[in-house]
Amino acid sequence: MLAAIIWGLIQGLTEFLPISSSGHLVVIPAFLNEVGFDIEPPSLAVSAVLHLGTLVAVLVYFRSDVGKVLRFRSEPEGRKIALLVGIGTIPALIGLPLVDTLDEFQNTVSNVGWMLMLTGVILILGQRLATGSRSLIDGRIPDAIVVGIAQAFALIPGISRSGVTITAGNGRKFDPLQAARFSFLLGIPAIAGGGLSQLLDLSGTGDLGLEVLVGGVVAAIAGYAAIALLLTVMGRFGLMPFAIYCLLIGGLTVVVF
């Protein structure tokens, strides 16, 4: 039960903060094992439910936007969001065949450390690009393509999905908070696809016990808090606090492993 709660916290917080959930699911067990705590990475069942927990978080937080998409026939902004998210999701789908190769990449912990440091550099660039004022309703197809390609790079463990997509949105001159909004909405199909595909692999195994469900609830609560925290910190300090964190944790990972 304790392990499921820990993984729920890690997944919920790092899925939306621009510090890479995939990277932390590698480096945190490595550091814990280094200091004598024997903790295994989450099982497929736990991972699936944790993804669905974070999906609940983003759907609830952005329920107004989700409602607009569902009412797309009468909501011009809903149609625009659906178009941008749909187009932006395509590049990541194209990159899915590389997932097995990328899983081998993360077997070397220091590789993930280097990617976390690269995420830090990307966030610094994102901060420098945060000068735009465009709203999501002003988005065009080229914007969705650029941000979607950025999201595809987050298939690499240690590269933050939210970090690279917010940076790409800033580069397209969206207001930084609007870039973050687009990032989170664009993440809905990716998070849903990851969680549901894992659940399909588990169908009929009976692995979904109470502790797995508790982990999912923890991930949902932590994910909701992480979205609120990111938007608050971005409004006051931008992306720099997260950039510094990624550089530090990535550098420590490379030194230790």
C-alpha positions as CSV (number, residue, x, y, z in Angstrom):
1,M,0.0,0.0,0.0
2,L,2.8,2.4,0.9
3,A,4.6,1.8,-2.4
4,A,1.4,2.5,-4.3
5,I,0.9,5.8,-2.4
6,I,4.5,6.8,-3.1
7,W,4.2,6.0,-6.8
8,G,0.9,7.9,-6.9
9,L,2.5,11.0,-5.5
10,I,5.5,10.7,-7.9
11,Q,3.3,10.2,-10.9
12,G,0.8,12.9,-10.0
13,L,3.3,15.6,-9.3
14,T,5.8,14.9,-12.1
15,E,3.2,14.2,-14.8
16,F,2.3,17.9,-14.9
17,L,5.3,19.7,-13.4
18,P,7.9,20.2,-16.2
19,I,10.4,17.8,-14.6
20,S,9.6,14.5,-16.4
21,S,7.5,11.8,-14.8
22,S,9.3,9.1,-16.9
23,G,12.6,10.4,-15.7
24,H,11.6,10.4,-12.0
25,L,10.2,6.9,-12.3
26,V,13.7,5.8,-13.1
27,V,15.9,8.0,-10.9
28,I,13.9,7.9,-7.7
29,P,14.0,4.1,-7.4
30,A,17.7,4.2,-8.3
31,F,18.4,6.7,-5.5
32,L,16.3,4.8,-3.0
33,N,18.1,1.6,-3.8
34,E,21.4,3.4,-3.5
35,V,20.6,4.4,0.1
36,G,19.3,0.9,1.1
37,F,15.6,1.1,0.4
38,D,14.5,-1.8,-1.8
39,I,11.6,-0.4,-3.8
40,E,10.5,-1.8,-7.1
41,P,9.3,0.3,-10.0
42,P,5.5,0.3,-10.4
43,S,3.9,-2.8,-12.0
44,L,2.0,-2.5,-15.2
45,A,-1.2,-2.5,-13.3
46,V,-0.1,0.3,-11.0
47,S,1.3,2.3,-13.8
48,A,-2.0,2.0,-15.8
49,V,-4.1,3.2,-12.9
50,L,-1.7,6.0,-12.0
51,H,-2.0,7.3,-15.6
52,L,-5.7,7.2,-15.4
53,G,-5.6,9.0,-12.1
54,T,-3.6,11.9,-13.7
55,L,-6.1,11.8,-16.5
56,V,-8.9,12.5,-14.0
57,A,-6.9,15.4,-12.6
58,V,-6.5,17.2,-15.9
59,L,-10.1,16.5,-17.0
60,V,-11.4,18.0,-13.7
61,Y,-9.1,21.0,-13.7
62,F,-9.9,21.9,-17.3
63,R,-13.5,20.7,-17.2
64,S,-14.6,24.1,-18.7
65,D,-12.4,23.5,-21.8
66,V,-13.4,19.8,-22.0
67,G,-17.1,20.9,-21.9
68,K,-16.5,23.4,-24.8
69,V,-15.0,20.6,-26.8
70,L,-18.0,18.3,-26.1
71,R,-20.2,21.2,-27.2
72,F,-18.1,21.9,-30.3
73,R,-21.1,22.4,-32.6
74,S,-22.1,25.5,-30.7
75,E,-18.7,26.5,-29.2
76,P,-16.2,28.0,-31.7
77,E,-13.4,27.8,-29.0
78,G,-14.3,24.1,-28.5
79,R,-13.8,23.4,-32.2
80,K,-10.5,25.2,-32.2
81,I,-9.2,23.3,-29.2
82,A,-10.3,20.0,-30.7
83,L,-8.6,20.8,-34.0
84,L,-5.3,21.9,-32.3
85,V,-5.2,18.9,-30.0
86,G,-6.1,16.5,-32.7
87,I,-3.3,17.7,-35.0
88,G,-0.8,18.1,-32.2
89,T,-1.3,14.4,-31.2
90,I,-0.3,13.0,-34.6
91,P,3.5,13.4,-34.2
92,A,3.6,11.4,-30.9
93,L,1.6,8.6,-32.6
94,I,4.1,8.4,-35.4
95,G,6.9,8.0,-32.7
96,L,5.2,5.2,-30.8
97,P,7.1,2.4,-32.7
98,L,10.3,3.7,-31.0
99,V,8.9,3.1,-27.5
100,D,10.7,-0.3,-27.0
101,T,14.0,1.2,-28.1
102,L,13.5,4.1,-25.7
103,D,12.7,1.7,-22.9
104,E,16.2,0.2,-23.4
105,F,17.7,3.7,-23.3
106,Q,16.4,4.2,-19.7
107,N,18.1,1.0,-18.5
108,T,21.2,3.2,-18.0
109,V,20.2,5.6,-15.3
110,S,22.8,8.2,-16.2
111,N,21.2,8.5,-19.7
112,V,18.0,9.7,-17.9
113,G,20.2,12.1,-15.9
114,W,21.5,13.7,-19.1
115,M,18.0,14.0,-20.5
116,L,16.8,15.7,-17.2
117,M,19.7,18.2,-17.6
118,L,18.6,18.7,-21.2
119,T,15.1,19.4,-20.0
120,G,16.6,22.1,-17.7
121,V,18.2,23.7,-20.7
122,I,14.9,23.5,-22.6
123,L,13.1,25.2,-19.8
124,I,15.7,28.0,-19.7
125,L,15.0,28.5,-23.4
126,G,11.3,28.4,-22.7
127,Q,11.7,31.2,-20.2
128,R,13.6,33.4,-22.7
129,L,10.8,32.8,-25.3
130,A,8.0,33.7,-22.8
131,T,7.2,37.0,-24.4
132,G,4.0,36.3,-26.4
133,S,0.5,37.3,-25.8
134,R,-1.5,35.1,-28.1
135,S,-4.5,33.1,-26.8
136,L,-5.3,29.5,-27.6
137,I,-8.3,30.7,-29.7
138,D,-5.7,32.4,-31.9
139,G,-4.0,29.1,-32.5
140,R,-3.4,27.8,-36.1
141,I,-2.5,24.5,-37.6
142,P,1.3,25.3,-37.8
143,D,1.2,26.0,-34.0
144,A,-0.3,22.6,-33.4
145,I,2.3,20.9,-35.6
146,V,5.2,22.5,-33.8
147,V,3.9,21.8,-30.3
148,G,3.0,18.3,-31.4
149,I,6.5,17.6,-32.7
150,A,7.9,18.9,-29.4
151,Q,5.6,16.5,-27.5
152,A,6.9,13.5,-29.5
153,F,10.4,14.2,-28.1
154,A,9.0,13.6,-24.7
155,L,8.9,9.9,-25.5
156,I,12.5,10.0,-24.5
157,P,12.7,9.2,-20.7
158,G,13.9,12.3,-18.9
159,I,12.4,14.8,-21.4
160,S,9.5,16.5,-19.8
161,R,6.3,16.5,-21.9
162,S,4.9,19.6,-20.3
163,G,8.3,21.3,-20.4
164,V,8.9,20.9,-24.1
165,T,5.4,21.6,-25.1
166,I,5.2,24.8,-23.0
167,T,8.5,25.9,-24.5
168,A,7.3,25.2,-28.0
169,G,4.1,27.2,-27.2
170,N,6.1,30.1,-25.9
171,G,8.2,29.9,-29.1
172,R,4.9,30.3,-31.1
173,K,4.2,33.4,-29.1
174,F,1.4,32.2,-27.0
175,D,0.9,33.8,-23.6
176,P,2.9,31.5,-21.2
177,L,-0.2,30.5,-19.3
178,Q,-2.0,29.8,-22.6
179,A,0.9,27.7,-23.7
180,A,0.6,25.8,-20.4
181,R,-3.1,25.4,-21.0
182,F,-2.5,24.0,-24.5
183,S,0.2,21.7,-23.1
184,F,-2.2,20.2,-20.5
185,L,-5.1,19.8,-23.0
186,L,-2.7,18.2,-25.5
187,G,-1.7,15.7,-22.9
188,I,-5.2,14.3,-22.5
189,P,-5.0,11.9,-25.5
190,A,-1.5,10.9,-24.6
191,I,-2.2,10.2,-21.0
192,A,-5.5,8.4,-21.8
193,G,-3.8,6.3,-24.5
194,G,-1.0,5.2,-22.2
195,G,-3.3,4.3,-19.3
196,L,-6.0,2.5,-21.4
197,S,-3.5,0.5,-23.5
198,Q,-1.9,-0.8,-20.3
199,L,-5.3,-1.7,-18.9
200,L,-6.1,-3.6,-22.1
201,D,-2.9,-5.6,-21.6
202,L,-4.0,-6.5,-18.1
203,S,-7.6,-7.5,-19.0
204,G,-8.5,-10.6,-17.1
205,T,-5.4,-10.8,-14.9
206,G,-7.2,-9.6,-11.8
207,D,-4.2,-7.4,-10.8
208,L,-6.3,-4.3,-9.9
209,G,-6.5,-4.6,-6.1
210,L,-7.2,-2.0,-3.5
211,E,-3.7,-0.7,-3.2
212,V,-3.6,-0.1,-7.0
213,L,-6.8,1.9,-6.8
214,V,-5.5,3.9,-3.8
215,G,-2.4,4.8,-5.9
216,G,-4.7,6.0,-8.6
217,V,-6.6,8.3,-6.2
218,V,-3.4,9.7,-4.8
219,A,-2.2,10.3,-8.4
220,A,-5.4,12.2,-9.2
221,I,-5.1,14.4,-6.1
222,A,-1.4,15.1,-6.6
223,G,-1.9,15.7,-10.3
224,Y,-4.6,18.3,-9.7
225,A,-2.4,20.0,-7.1
226,A,0.6,19.9,-9.5
227,I,-1.4,21.7,-12.3
228,A,-2.4,24.5,-9.8
229,L,1.1,24.7,-8.5
230,L,2.7,25.0,-12.0
231,L,0.3,27.7,-13.1
232,T,0.9,29.7,-9.9
233,V,4.7,29.4,-10.1
234,M,4.7,30.2,-13.8
235,G,2.6,33.3,-13.1
236,R,5.1,34.6,-10.6
237,F,8.5,33.1,-11.5
238,G,8.2,31.5,-14.9
239,L,9.9,28.2,-15.7
240,M,13.3,29.0,-14.0
241,P,12.6,27.2,-10.7
242,F,11.9,24.0,-12.6
243,A,14.9,24.5,-14.9
244,I,17.2,24.8,-11.9
245,Y,15.7,21.7,-10.3
246,C,16.1,19.6,-13.5
247,L,19.7,20.7,-13.8
248,L,20.5,19.8,-10.2
249,I,18.7,16.4,-10.1
250,G,20.0,15.5,-13.6
251,G,23.6,16.4,-12.7
252,L,23.4,14.5,-9.4
253,T,22.1,11.5,-11.3
254,V,25.0,11.6,-13.8
255,V,27.5,11.9,-11.0
256,V,26.1,9.1,-8.8
257,F,25.3,6.6,-11.6
